[in-house]
Amino acid sequence: MLAQEREKGNAMANMLKDKVMLITGAGGGIGREMALLAGREGAKVVVNDLGGAVDGEGSGSATPAQKVCDEIKAAGGHAVPNADSVTDPAGAERMIKTAIENFGRIDGVINNAGILRDRIFHRMSHVDWKMVIDVHLNGAFNVSRAAANHFKEQKSGAFVHFTSTSGLVGNFGQANYSAAKMGIVGLSRSIALDMAAFNVRSNCISPFAWTRMIGTIPADTDAQKARLERSKKMTPAKIAPMAVFLLSDAAQGISSHAVQRQPSGTLGAQLRGLDARDDRRAGDPVDEELLHRHEALARILHLGSDLTWLPQRARTNRRSRPTMS
Ligand SMILES: NC(=O)c1ccc[n+]([C@@H]2O[C@H](COP(=O)([O-])OP(=O)(O)OC[C@H]3O[C@@H](n4cnc5c(N)ncnc54)[C@H](O)[C@@H]3O)[C@@H](O)[C@H]2O)c1
């Protein structure tokens, strides 16, 4: 059945039906694609975006968020815009209030908003450091914190935060961004621990996609230019299905993970608990629940994506599988 659905391209139908999602930084890039897909999957979406430039400068504009809402509504979905900054705790509260007032609840939060202020470390200013930490790390805290009590009271909720290989492995000229993105992994894992008792999950995605942010990467040599050209094929739409999966009930039990998409198209996923297909291959007894999750993931990723997200085999980790999820 699932294979047939895959062939028909009939994946993810109403995966987020009646759920209410807040997506920050959703006026463009990856955030926009996640908002559009969440809307198509039946979610009611609060589309947050401050507007403004990639380096966080500029007074901001409500237009990008409004435009994405218009697109969601034109496709028959439900969406409301919000133009607050994630750096403002009161603004984060207003984002959640927007969800409650318009749609009656909040079920999921994607902390996606981001800026870049790259500088080689010995030239990095305190402003470069503070602005990047403020949008990424403090922003993820502000919005998560604003949602946390609602999730606790209703005993359900899902967070998806955006990290980066720059944090996970380091990168030139990105000490501020790398620190923020690694901080987000710690934030996510601790939220996963603190809120597991309330049936709240928290995961990170480390994406790679051609957006205006990646367009700022300098390319001087022919090899760098060729690499950037190849990167343009990595569209933001390919990231959205993984985020929607992690927000959906199909991801029940999946928490405290960082899922990584790499420019090579391969996946370094740490989605332990999704290796049931490997069990089958290895002749071990199949865990049907895990198999269901794996197939739901495969089904989702088929839509506008590829299967390179599929988790690596994690059999060797089975005995150390975390118990907190
Ligand atoms: N594109 C990639 O390959 C890549 C790689 C690693 C991580 N990421 C992360 O993915 C996320 C999305 O990045 P993208 O590539 O789509 O970038 P993008 O610049 O296209 O989108 C970021 C959005 O965040 C918004 N934003 C910025 N500051 C904000 C604030 N204070 N409040 C609310 N909104 C704000 C911007 O207006 C913009 O629309 C970011 O967290 C980024 O760090 C992206």
The ligand as a MOL file (V3000), in Angstrom:
LIG
                    3D

  0  0  0     0  0            999 V3000
M  V30 BEGIN CTAB
M  V30 COUNTS 44 48 0 0 0
M  V30 BEGIN ATOM
M  V30 1 N 20.4180 27.0600 3.5410 0
M  V30 2 C 21.2590 26.2110 4.0910 0
M  V30 3 O 21.9450 25.4490 3.4060 0
M  V30 4 C 21.3970 26.1530 5.5730 0
M  V30 5 C 22.4370 25.3790 6.1180 0
M  V30 6 C 22.5230 25.2340 7.4940 0
M  V30 7 C 21.5770 25.8430 8.3070 0
M  V30 8 N 20.5940 26.6120 7.7550 0 CHG=1
M  V30 9 C 19.6250 27.2350 8.6680 0
M  V30 10 O 18.3190 27.0780 8.1280 0
M  V30 11 C 17.5020 28.1710 8.5360 0
M  V30 12 C 16.8350 28.8010 7.3280 0
M  V30 13 O 17.8410 29.3760 6.5130 0
M  V30 14 P 17.6250 29.7960 4.9670 0
M  V30 15 O 18.7710 29.2540 4.2230 0
M  V30 16 O 16.2530 29.4790 4.5250 0 CHG=-1
M  V30 17 O 17.8440 31.3860 5.0800 0
M  V30 18 P 16.9810 32.6250 4.5730 0
M  V30 19 O 17.8220 33.8290 4.7750 0
M  V30 20 O 16.4420 32.3760 3.2090 0
M  V30 21 O 15.7430 32.6250 5.5940 0
M  V30 22 C 15.8520 33.0780 6.9030 0
M  V30 23 C 14.6100 33.8740 7.2320 0
M  V30 24 O 14.6600 34.2820 8.6070 0
M  V30 25 C 14.1230 35.5970 8.6800 0
M  V30 26 N 14.6050 36.2540 9.8950 0
M  V30 27 C 15.8550 36.7470 10.1210 0
M  V30 28 N 15.9200 37.3100 11.3280 0
M  V30 29 C 14.7040 37.1550 11.8840 0
M  V30 30 C 14.1480 37.5170 13.1450 0
M  V30 31 N 14.8980 38.1660 14.0650 0
M  V30 32 N 12.8640 37.2180 13.4190 0
M  V30 33 C 12.1050 36.5820 12.4830 0
M  V30 34 N 12.5700 36.2300 11.2660 0
M  V30 35 C 13.8600 36.5120 10.9780 0
M  V30 36 C 14.5960 36.2700 7.4110 0
M  V30 37 O 13.8020 37.4160 7.0970 0
M  V30 38 C 14.4930 35.1600 6.3960 0
M  V30 39 O 13.2600 35.1680 5.6840 0
M  V30 40 C 18.4270 29.1340 9.2930 0
M  V30 41 O 18.3030 28.8830 10.6850 0
M  V30 42 C 19.8000 28.7220 8.8220 0
M  V30 43 O 20.8060 29.0550 9.7500 0
M  V30 44 C 20.4880 26.7870 6.4080 0
M  V30 END ATOM
M  V30 BEGIN BOND
M  V30 1 1 1 2
M  V30 2 2 2 3
M  V30 3 1 2 4
M  V30 4 1 4 5
M  V30 5 2 4 44
M  V30 6 2 5 6
M  V30 7 1 6 7
M  V30 8 2 7 8
M  V30 9 1 8 9
M  V30 10 1 8 44
M  V30 11 1 9 10
M  V30 12 1 9 42
M  V30 13 1 10 11
M  V30 14 1 11 12
M  V30 15 1 11 40
M  V30 16 1 12 13
M  V30 17 1 13 14
M  V30 18 2 14 15
M  V30 19 1 14 16
M  V30 20 1 14 17
M  V30 21 1 17 18
M  V30 22 2 18 19
M  V30 23 1 18 20
M  V30 24 1 18 21
M  V30 25 1 21 22
M  V30 26 1 22 23
M  V30 27 1 23 24
M  V30 28 1 23 38
M  V30 29 1 24 25
M  V30 30 1 25 26
M  V30 31 1 25 36
M  V30 32 1 26 27
M  V30 33 1 26 35
M  V30 34 2 27 28
M  V30 35 1 28 29
M  V30 36 1 29 30
M  V30 37 2 29 35
M  V30 38 1 30 31
M  V30 39 2 30 32
M  V30 40 1 32 33
M  V30 41 2 33 34
M  V30 42 1 34 35
M  V30 43 1 36 37
M  V30 44 1 36 38
M  V30 45 1 38 39
M  V30 46 1 40 41
M  V30 47 1 40 42
M  V30 48 1 42 43
M  V30 END BOND
M  V30 END CTAB
M  END
